[in-house]
Amino acid sequence: MYLDTAATSPVRREALEAAWPFLTGTFGNPSSHHEYGERAATALSDARSRVARVLGMRAGDVAFTSGGTEADNLAVIGISLASERGRHLVTSPIEHEAVLESADYLRRRHDFDVTFVDVAPDGTVTPDAVRAAIRPDTALVSLAYANNEIGTVADIPTLSAVAHEHGVPFHTDAVQAAGWLPLNDLGADAVTLAGHKVGAPKGIGVAAIRGRLPVEPIIHGGGQERGRRSGTENVAFAVALATALELAEGERPDAVARATAVRDAFLDSVLADAPGAFLTGSTSDRLPNHASFCFRETSGEAVLLELERRGVTASSGSACAAGSDEASHVLTALGIEATLAQTSVRFTFPAEVTPQHGEAAAAAVAASVRALSASFL
Ligand SMILES: Cc1ncc(COP(=O)(O)O)c(C=O)c1O
């Protein structure tokens, strides 16, 4: 049973079928001024409009990138470097590495000051924390919509409104939110998406940045994507992303209802039956399909191995950190001690999860943790 959809999910058949013509017969380069090129350009422009519609933004705002990481880099570095306000960036210590490392690059190579807003132990950021961090020279505020490790959801419309009170642009990484949370009324100036989290292939993403905002490109070349992202566009995958995103958006109400019920029963059962289990992240403001725990007196890797033996695939937190011995930067920033943070395990359910899956997974977790607790005694 695959319970790691926050890491990636399979490509949907509809997305692949929509992409197929643009990998074969309609293979033109959208910049070419002949029939092949024009057909590809039309498909790309249609994909752009469909993504923009889901985001409640304009087609011209949408730039296709190689994925979520590049989109975060373009939004954080591109908007900050083009800003005339100054060299100060506001973000949080629990962002994805794509945002944190972009911030660190700005600090190291472009003399930026970076302020990390205070985050509550459940991963929540308050409007006051953002207000307190903003300065006259702040170029950008970047805060994720939903945290990949602990599932905590931020109130983006309110937080972006705080940035706007001070005339500061706001970026949100919505990679984990897509398909689970509303995307069309965020009030953000820049939004990041990644195709492979919603049923499109890996290697395609979106940096949607409002047209009026100046952006310094990070990839230079032929000036595609309105000069914001050079390189021949991946038409087929852009079409796949638009298709998968639209489908996920249409199915969202049912998926949310189904996953929330399964996830809540799973949480109750794990907390009751797995010795030493405690929930990380928020109990209320949480992605519907997300459950993350620490299991005191165990090790996350050992729990994962026991789970795998019982047919359950989960992860220790973020896929990027998997395999590293370091405790998660997210959990330690929330005040969880490093050795305890190393006992973390994340379960992220697919949209089509059933109550039977949830029950079987909870039983496997309890059995795995019990087996380990016995061996640790
Ligand atoms: C919150 C978040 N942002 C960005 C990314 C990076 O996206 P990609 O894998 O498409 O580069 C991920 C992927 O795990 C993510 O969870």
The ligand as an SDF file (V2000), in Angstrom:
LIG
                    3D

 16 16  0  0  0  0  0  0  0  0999 V2000
    6.5030   21.8060   -0.7570 C   0  0  0  0  0  0  0  0  0  0  0  0
    7.3750   21.3910   -1.9050 C   0  0  0  0  0  0  0  0  0  0  0  0
    7.9640   22.3330   -2.6670 N   0  0  0  0  0  0  0  0  0  0  0  0
    8.7410   22.0150   -3.7070 C   0  0  0  0  0  0  0  0  0  0  0  0
    8.9750   20.7050   -4.0480 C   0  0  0  0  0  0  0  0  0  0  0  0
    9.8810   20.3870   -5.1960 C   0  0  0  0  0  0  0  0  0  0  0  0
    9.1790   20.0130   -6.3370 O   0  0  0  0  0  0  0  0  0  0  0  0
    9.9100   19.1590   -7.5020 P   0  0  0  0  0  0  0  0  0  0  0  0
   10.0870   17.7900   -6.9520 O   0  0  0  0  0  0  0  0  0  0  0  0
    8.9410   19.1960   -8.6590 O   0  0  0  0  0  0  0  0  0  0  0  0
   11.1750   19.8330   -7.8190 O   0  0  0  0  0  0  0  0  0  0  0  0
    8.3850   19.6800   -3.2920 C   0  0  0  0  0  0  0  0  0  0  0  0
    8.6570   18.2680   -3.6130 C   0  0  0  0  0  0  0  0  0  0  0  0
    8.7440   17.4200   -2.7730 O   0  0  0  0  0  0  0  0  0  0  0  0
    7.5590   20.0350   -2.1920 C   0  0  0  0  0  0  0  0  0  0  0  0
    6.9760   19.1070   -1.4150 O   0  0  0  0  0  0  0  0  0  0  0  0
  1  2  1  0
  2  3  1  0
  2 15  2  0
  3  4  2  0
  4  5  1  0
  5  6  1  0
  5 12  2  0
  6  7  1  0
  7  8  1  0
  8  9  2  0
  8 10  1  0
  8 11  1  0
 12 13  1  0
 12 15  1  0
 13 14  2  0
 15 16  1  0
M  END
$$$$
